Amino acid sequence: MRTTLLAIIIISTHSLFGQYDEAFFTVTATSGLTLREGPGLEYDRLTAIPFNTQVTALEDEINYEQRDTIGDISGYWLPVRYEQKQGYLFSPYLKRGHLFRPSEDGINSDFRIVIPGMRVSSLNYDNDLHWYALIAKAGEEQWGFRLKKVNPQVDFEPMTMEEHYNWDDEEGLVSMDLEVSDDYVFLFIGTHQPVAAVEELVQKTYHSESSNYPEWGQQIYPYQQLNIFDTNDGGKYVLSGHAQPTKRTYASEDEIDYSLGISYYQNSNYYRVNPDQSFTSEFVTYPDEELITYFHHYPRIFWQGDLNGDLMPDLIFYQPNTSECCGGSESFFLLMSEQKEGNWEWHRVADDTLESWGGC
């Protein structure tokens, strides 16, 4: 039985970084896709374009009204340029932009995280990585997810008319999941180096104690502290919430900026207004948008475990749905421990966002 994060139908996903690249599409048909001289099966074949190949889209020449149905899949014919040839490809076996998310500015190079489920956005996947999953027995999610070595299944398929009922374009779908019996797969983690002794890994899952249903991740309220790691010398690393008033240019009154930070304490429990490291920049989702200012929409700590073998915990944060209406987005951030000038810091090395829509 396949069990994924969301119970509603997922019809759209978006990358954390920017919108779709309108300049190119990628072939999602695993057996390749035929380039034809004209918009239809009756036109001559020009060549076969392999799976995961990019083509330049001539979007000004698209005729959305000229539809075709092949088998039970309906779509339009996309005019493209491939190498030195110009022709047409059947749209359901294409997707805008990359099929797999490339590394950007040091993000997603040695580590990847993927939320299970179907999407039209690029999948944060690399076949050369070692893949693990956070898994719990169905119905026991609140007791904690354990990291296990897995061989995830990556599937590609066209979007059906039912799935695209409120979309102007049809695009190829990609998903990453795991067929397991009675298990709940929460998140996939890919690593360049294998996790040492994963069966013995010290790890912890955080969740809300007050909810009547599993509410993943623990909120850190303003001026609240959470001890996440004790050192051998008696010190400890503490995650804390911070709030301060700020003046908005569009607001008549001061508002509250909320942030998370981490501090090292040695023989002291004194709350620090200014943490040793603020995580604000690590949780930026869209570079051109302001950060979320309310703590109940801010990322909450979800899981910790030493993935890179440096004896310090690496942290995964979960940002719940921020929409006030039907659906919305959920995000995950992987912050990896790193020692700099004798001090430990945590920096984002991977992220994933899933946007979903359902009935109100």
Salt bridges, closest charged atoms under 4 A:
GLU22 OE1 - ARG96 NH1 2.46
GLU59 OE2 - ARG96 NH1 2.56
ASP155 OD2 - ARG2 NH2 3.97
ASP169 OD2 - ARG96 NH2 2.47
GLU170 OE1 - ARG67 NH2 2.59
GLU170 OE2 - HIS164 ND1 3.68
GLU171 OE2 - ARG96 NE 3.38
ASP177 OD2 - ARG2 NE 3.46
GLU179 OE2 - ARG2 NH2 2.83
ASP183 OD1 - LYS137 NZ 3.39
GLU209 OE2 - HIS207 NE2 3.92
GLU215 OE2 - ARG300 NH1 3.00
GLU255 OE1 - ARG248 NE 3.61
ASP257 OD1 - ARG248 NH2 2.65
ASP276 OD1 - ARG272 NH1 2.87
GLU282 OE2 - HIS347 ND1 3.08
GLU290 OE1 - ARG248 NH1 3.51
GLU324 OE2 - HIS297 NE2 3.81
GLU345 OE1 - HIS347 NE2 2.77
ASP351 OD1 - ARG101 NH2 3.11
ASP351 OD2 - ARG348 NH1 2.63
ASP352 OD1 - ARG101 NH1 4.00
ASP352 OD1 - ARG119 NH1 3.29
